């Protein structure tokens, strides 16, 4: 019924913009009752069921278009960032993910599989990707191991020549697995598991660099086994590197001026 506080409009019209009516409409129908066969009811039901998929397809098309616009806007925002050169992705993108095969003695041989879908962006460089077929496994991948599905070359293996792109940044240390004294450089190195990369892509890195980049992980690695002789020796060696060498003793300056004016006996 119309309400004075709503400007003479019914609550139905005020909240839904639909024409209002009386509660008696459902009881006192203005039309005469009409007898309809069961076949007519079935026909109307089938017609309604045929209209529902069409309406849902239109709704899904609008949602897909809106989602694509949001992803495009997100990629444009990423592209405007300074100092970031890796390919940028957003949630919902379909990608190919690279997996290191470790065959033929080359641990950097990659095999691209997919398509997969990005379900979550952990940071600017690592993403959670999920399979689009059961059991819908989710894994963490680095941006350097992803390609947009429509831009990627499918079914090929790629040989990478560089172990890591330090100049570009973005490689995060996930864990420190081991340490050693390098037989080539005679310096201590640490076996690094990179976040978002496969285990076969782990690499030996200089221990002093790891200590500077991830000091907390480095200290946790040392504290994990206090009885490990190699870890203790590495710790002492790095401490010695941090201590500056003592300055050489200062030599007294010769008074050349007095020597030049020294009298020569006759």
C-alpha positions as CSV (number, residue, x, y, z in Angstrom):
1,X,0.0,0.0,0.0
2,X,1.2,3.6,-0.6
3,X,3.0,5.2,2.3
4,X,3.1,8.8,3.2
5,X,6.7,8.8,4.3
6,X,7.7,7.4,0.9
7,X,6.0,10.2,-1.0
8,X,2.8,8.3,-1.7
9,X,4.7,5.4,-3.3
10,X,4.4,1.8,-2.3
11,X,7.5,0.1,-0.6
12,X,7.8,-2.2,-3.6
13,X,8.1,0.7,-6.0
14,X,10.5,2.6,-3.7
15,X,12.9,-0.2,-3.2
16,X,12.7,-2.1,-6.5
17,X,11.1,0.4,-9.0
18,X,8.4,-2.2,-9.8
19,X,4.8,-1.2,-10.0
20,X,3.0,-1.6,-6.7
21,X,-0.2,-3.5,-6.2
22,X,-2.7,-4.6,-3.6
23,X,-2.3,-7.6,-1.4
24,X,-5.8,-8.7,-2.6
25,X,-4.5,-9.1,-6.1
26,X,-3.3,-12.6,-5.4
27,X,-6.7,-13.5,-3.9
28,X,-9.1,-11.6,-6.1
29,X,-7.8,-12.3,-9.6
30,X,-9.4,-9.8,-12.1
31,X,-9.6,-12.4,-14.9
32,X,-12.0,-15.3,-15.1
33,X,-10.5,-18.7,-14.4
34,X,-9.3,-20.5,-17.5
35,X,-8.9,-24.2,-17.7
36,X,-5.5,-25.2,-19.2
37,X,-4.3,-28.6,-20.2
38,X,-1.2,-30.2,-18.7
39,X,0.4,-30.0,-22.2
40,X,0.2,-26.2,-22.1
41,X,1.9,-26.1,-18.7
42,X,4.7,-28.4,-20.0
43,X,5.1,-26.3,-23.1
44,X,5.4,-23.1,-21.0
45,X,7.9,-24.7,-18.7
46,X,10.1,-25.9,-21.6
47,X,10.0,-22.4,-23.2
48,X,11.1,-20.9,-19.9
49,X,14.0,-23.4,-19.6
50,X,15.1,-22.5,-23.1
51,X,15.2,-18.8,-22.2
52,X,17.2,-19.3,-19.0
53,X,20.5,-20.5,-20.8
54,X,20.3,-17.6,-23.2
55,X,20.0,-15.1,-20.4
56,X,22.8,-16.8,-18.4
57,X,25.1,-16.7,-21.5
58,X,24.5,-13.0,-21.8
59,X,25.2,-12.5,-18.2
60,X,28.4,-14.5,-18.4
61,X,29.6,-12.6,-21.5
62,X,29.2,-9.3,-19.6
63,X,31.1,-10.7,-16.6
64,X,33.9,-12.0,-18.9
65,X,34.2,-8.6,-20.6
66,X,34.3,-6.8,-17.3
67,X,37.0,-9.2,-16.0
68,X,39.1,-8.7,-19.1
69,X,38.9,-5.0,-18.8
70,X,40.1,-5.2,-15.1
71,X,43.0,-7.5,-16.1
72,X,44.0,-5.2,-18.9
73,X,43.9,-2.2,-16.6
74,X,46.0,-4.1,-14.0
75,X,48.6,-5.0,-16.7
76,X,48.8,-1.3,-17.7
77,X,49.3,-0.2,-14.2
78,X,52.1,-2.8,-13.8
79,X,53.7,-1.6,-17.1
80,X,54.0,1.9,-15.8
81,X,56.1,0.9,-12.8
82,X,59.7,1.9,-13.1
83,X,62.5,-0.6,-12.9
84,X,60.3,-3.7,-13.5
85,X,61.1,-5.5,-16.8
86,X,59.6,-9.0,-16.2
87,X,56.3,-9.9,-17.8
88,X,53.4,-8.9,-15.5
89,X,50.4,-11.1,-14.9
90,X,47.1,-10.6,-13.0
91,X,44.7,-13.0,-11.4
92,X,42.6,-14.9,-13.9
93,X,45.2,-14.9,-16.7
94,X,45.7,-18.2,-18.5
95,X,49.4,-19.0,-18.8
96,X,51.9,-21.7,-19.7
97,X,54.1,-22.7,-16.8
98,X,57.7,-23.9,-17.3
99,X,59.0,-27.0,-15.5
100,X,62.7,-27.8,-15.5
101,X,63.3,-31.3,-17.0
102,X,66.8,-31.9,-15.8
103,X,67.5,-34.0,-18.8
104,X,70.7,-34.3,-20.8
105,X,72.7,-33.0,-17.9
106,X,71.3,-29.5,-18.3
107,X,69.1,-28.6,-15.3
108,X,67.9,-25.4,-17.1
109,X,66.1,-27.2,-19.9
110,X,62.5,-26.1,-19.6
111,X,59.3,-27.7,-20.8
112,X,56.2,-25.5,-21.1
113,X,52.9,-27.1,-19.9
114,X,49.4,-25.7,-19.7
115,X,47.3,-23.9,-20.0
116,X,47.0,-23.0,-16.3
117,X,45.3,-20.2,-14.5
118,X,46.7,-17.6,-12.1
119,X,44.6,-17.7,-8.9
120,X,46.7,-15.4,-6.7
121,X,49.5,-12.9,-6.9
122,X,51.9,-13.4,-4.0
123,X,54.0,-10.4,-5.1
124,X,55.3,-8.7,-8.2
125,X,57.3,-11.8,-9.2
126,X,55.7,-14.9,-7.9
127,X,52.2,-16.3,-8.5
128,X,50.0,-19.2,-7.5
129,X,48.9,-21.1,-10.7
130,X,46.2,-23.8,-10.7
131,X,45.5,-26.6,-13.2
132,X,42.2,-26.2,-15.1
133,X,41.5,-29.9,-15.0
134,X,41.0,-32.1,-11.9
135,X,42.5,-32.4,-9.3
136,X,43.2,-28.6,-9.9
137,X,46.7,-28.7,-8.3
138,X,48.1,-25.3,-7.2
139,X,51.8,-24.5,-7.4
140,X,53.9,-21.4,-7.0
141,X,55.7,-20.1,-10.1
142,X,58.1,-17.3,-10.8
143,X,57.3,-14.7,-13.4
144,X,60.2,-15.8,-15.5
145,X,58.7,-19.3,-15.8
146,X,55.3,-18.1,-17.0
147,X,54.0,-17.0,-20.4
148,X,50.6,-15.7,-21.4
149,X,48.8,-18.6,-23.1
150,X,47.8,-16.6,-26.2
151,X,51.4,-15.3,-26.7
152,X,53.3,-18.5,-25.9
153,X,54.8,-21.0,-28.3
154,X,53.3,-24.3,-27.2
155,X,55.0,-27.7,-27.2
156,X,58.7,-26.6,-27.2
157,X,61.6,-26.8,-24.8
158,X,63.7,-23.7,-24.1
159,X,67.4,-23.7,-23.1
160,X,68.2,-20.9,-20.7
161,X,71.9,-19.8,-20.7
162,X,71.8,-17.7,-17.5
163,X,71.3,-19.2,-14.1
164,X,69.6,-16.1,-12.6
165,X,68.8,-12.6,-13.6
166,X,70.4,-10.6,-10.8
167,X,70.3,-7.4,-12.7
168,X,66.5,-7.6,-13.1
169,X,65.9,-8.7,-9.5
170,X,62.9,-10.5,-8.2
171,X,64.5,-13.9,-7.3
172,X,63.6,-14.6,-3.7
173,X,65.4,-17.1,-1.5
174,X,63.0,-19.8,-0.2
175,X,65.5,-21.9,1.8
176,X,69.2,-22.6,2.3
177,X,69.9,-26.3,1.9
178,X,73.6,-26.8,2.3
179,X,77.0,-25.2,2.4
180,X,80.5,-26.0,1.1
181,X,84.0,-24.8,0.5
182,X,84.2,-24.3,-3.3
183,X,87.0,-26.3,-4.8
184,X,87.4,-23.7,-7.6
185,X,87.3,-20.4,-5.7
186,X,88.2,-21.7,-2.2
187,X,85.4,-19.6,-0.8
188,X,82.3,-20.7,1.1
189,X,79.1,-21.2,-0.9
190,X,75.5,-22.0,0.0
191,X,73.0,-24.1,-1.9
192,X,70.0,-21.9,-2.5
193,X,66.4,-23.0,-3.2
194,X,64.8,-20.1,-5.1
195,X,61.2,-19.2,-4.4
196,X,58.9,-20.2,-7.3
197,X,61.6,-22.2,-9.2
198,X,62.0,-26.0,-9.3
199,X,64.4,-27.9,-7.1
200,X,66.7,-28.7,-10.0
201,X,67.2,-25.0,-10.6
202,X,68.7,-24.5,-7.1
203,X,72.2,-23.1,-7.3
204,X,75.4,-22.5,-5.3
205,X,75.9,-18.9,-4.4
206,X,78.6,-17.0,-2.5
207,X,78.0,-17.2,1.2
208,X,79.0,-13.6,1.9
209,X,76.3,-12.4,-0.6
210,X,73.6,-14.6,1.0
211,X,74.5,-13.3,4.4
212,X,74.1,-9.7,3.2
213,X,70.8,-10.4,1.3
214,X,69.0,-12.7,3.7
215,X,70.6,-12.4,7.1
216,X,67.7,-14.0,9.0
217,X,67.7,-17.1,6.8
218,X,71.5,-17.3,7.0
219,X,71.4,-17.1,10.8
220,X,68.6,-19.7,11.0
221,X,70.7,-22.0,8.8
222,X,73.7,-21.7,11.2
223,X,71.4,-22.2,14.3
224,X,69.8,-25.3,12.8
225,X,72.9,-27.4,13.5
226,X,75.4,-26.1,16.1
227,X,77.5,-29.3,15.9
228,X,78.2,-29.0,12.2
229,X,81.9,-28.4,11.8
230,X,81.6,-27.0,8.3
231,X,79.0,-24.4,9.3
232,X,81.1,-23.3,12.3
233,X,84.1,-22.9,10.0
234,X,82.1,-20.9,7.5
235,X,80.8,-18.6,10.2
236,X,84.3,-17.9,11.5
237,X,85.5,-17.3,8.0
238,X,82.8,-14.8,7.3
239,X,83.4,-13.0,10.6
240,X,87.0,-12.6,9.6
241,X,85.9,-11.0,6.3
242,X,83.8,-8.5,8.2
243,X,86.6,-7.4,10.5
244,X,88.7,-4.7,8.7
245,X,92.5,-5.3,8.4
246,X,94.5,-3.4,11.0
247,X,96.2,-0.3,9.5
248,X,99.9,-0.5,9.1
249,X,102.0,1.4,11.7
250,X,102.7,5.0,10.8
251,X,106.3,5.6,9.9
252,X,108.0,8.8,11.1
253,X,108.4,11.4,8.4
254,X,111.9,12.3,7.5
255,X,112.8,16.0,7.9
256,X,114.3,16.5,4.5
257,X,114.4,20.3,4.9
258,X,116.8,20.1,7.9
259,X,118.9,17.5,6.1
260,X,119.3,19.8,3.1
261,X,120.4,22.7,5.2
262,X,122.9,20.7,7.3
263,X,126.2,22.3,7.4
264,X,129.1,20.5,5.7
265,X,132.3,20.7,7.7
266,X,135.3,22.4,6.1
